[in-house]
Amino acid sequence: MLNHLGDKRFKAFSAGSQPKGEVHPMTLEILTKFGISTDECESKSWDQFAEDSVPAMDIVVTVCANAAAEVCPVWPSSPVSAHWGMDDPAAVEGPSDAQEQAFEQTLRIARSAVSDLVNTVLNDPSPETLAQRINAISLAPN
């Protein structure tokens, strides 16, 4: 989402603490439906971003509701860290339309939050307040 909304001003990476080995098919379907490229989507561990050889990150945002209780890797560049607790739409059980609605709702929430993140960063807050402002971003869908 950040690569999509950031208009090439950002380079975002995505990874998880317990990758499944493949991107959920509904994720790819919903991203495509909303005109968001899936070219770089892949399932990978966040551990690969804790190595010294990776690009330095300025901001790390964990998004899974369960991730707040997990121990994150130590990021080499000491980025600003924030947590946005969103429920995993893949955990929704039931008919396919309920699952699709959950994925679409998650996309709307993420789009709103990432849009706020982009605006926050581009308004050049001081390093001291950046983490506070990013953590305060609302997860209410627009």
C-alpha positions in Angstrom: 0.0 0.0 0.0 2.8 2.4 0.8 4.5 1.7 -2.5 1.2 2.4 -4.2 0.2 5.6 -2.3 3.8 6.9 -1.8 4.2 7.8 -5.5 7.8 6.6 -5.6 8.8 8.7 -2.6 8.9 5.7 -0.4 10.2 2.1 -0.8 8.2 -0.3 1.4 8.9 -3.9 2.3 6.5 -6.4 3.8 7.2 -9.5 5.8 5.8 -11.5 8.6 6.9 -13.2 11.8 5.3 -16.5 10.7 5.1 -16.5 6.8 3.0 -19.1 5.2 5.2 -19.6 2.2 2.7 -18.0 -0.2 0.6 -14.9 -0.4 -3.0 -15.5 0.4 -5.0 -15.7 -2.9 -7.7 -13.4 -1.6 -5.0 -10.7 -0.9 -3.9 -10.9 -4.5 -7.5 -10.8 -5.7 -8.5 -7.8 -3.6 -5.3 -5.8 -4.5 -5.9 -6.4 -8.1 -9.6 -5.5 -7.8 -8.5 -2.1 -6.3 -5.8 -1.4 -8.9 -2.8 -2.1 -6.7 0.1 -3.9 -8.2 0.9 -7.4 -6.9 4.2 -7.7 -8.8 6.3 -7.6 -5.7 4.1 -9.6 -3.4 5.7 -12.6 -1.8 5.6 -14.4 1.5 8.8 -13.8 3.5 10.1 -13.7 7.1 10.8 -10.4 8.8 14.1 -11.9 10.0 15.6 -11.2 6.6 15.3 -7.5 7.3 17.2 -7.7 10.5 20.5 -8.4 8.7 23.1 -5.7 8.2 23.1 -6.2 4.5 19.6 -5.0 3.9 18.6 -1.4 3.0 18.3 0.9 6.1 14.8 1.4 7.1 13.5 4.7 8.6 10.1 3.4 9.8 8.9 -0.1 10.8 5.2 -0.6 11.3 3.8 -3.9 12.6 0.2 -4.3 11.6 -1.1 -7.7 12.9 -3.2 -7.6 16.1 -1.1 -10.5 17.3 2.3 -8.8 16.5 2.1 -6.4 19.4 2.8 -9.3 21.8 5.6 -10.7 19.7 9.3 -9.9 20.1 10.4 -8.1 17.0 13.9 -8.4 15.5 16.4 -5.7 16.3 16.5 -3.6 13.2 20.0 -2.5 12.2 19.2 1.1 11.4 17.2 1.7 14.6 14.1 2.9 12.7 11.1 4.6 14.2 8.7 1.8 15.2 5.0 1.8 15.5 2.2 -0.8 15.8 -1.2 -0.7 14.1 -3.2 -3.6 15.5 -5.4 -4.9 12.6 -7.2 -8.2 12.6 -5.9 -10.7 10.1 -8.6 -11.1 7.4 -7.3 -14.6 6.6 -8.6 -15.7 10.0 -12.2 -15.0 9.0 -14.1 -18.2 8.5 -17.4 -18.6 6.7 -18.7 -18.0 3.2 -16.3 -16.6 0.6 -18.3 -13.3 0.5 -17.6 -12.8 4.3 -13.9 -13.4 3.7 -13.9 -11.0 0.7 -15.6 -8.3 2.9 -12.9 -8.8 5.6 -10.1 -8.4 3.1 -11.7 -5.3 1.5 -12.2 -3.8 5.0 -8.6 -4.4 5.8 -7.5 -2.8 2.6 -9.7 0.3 3.3 -8.2 0.6 6.8 -4.7 0.1 5.5 -5.2 2.6 2.7 -6.5 5.2 5.2 -3.7 4.6 7.7 -0.9 4.6 5.0 -2.3 7.8 3.5 -2.0 9.4 6.9 1.5 8.0 7.3 2.6 9.5 4.0 1.1 12.9 5.0 2.7 12.7 8.4 6.2 12.0 7.0 5.9 14.6 4.2 4.9 17.2 6.8 8.4 16.7 8.2 7.8 16.2 11.9 10.7 16.2 14.2 12.3 12.8 14.9 11.2 13.1 18.5 7.5 13.3 17.5 7.4 11.0 14.4 6.9 7.8 16.4 4.2 9.4 18.5 2.4 10.7 15.4 2.6 7.4 13.5 1.3 5.4 16.5 -1.6 7.9 16.8 -2.8 7.3 13.2 -6.4 6.1 13.3 -7.3 2.7 12.0 -10.8 3.7 11.1 -11.7 3.2 7.5 -12.5 6.2 5.4 
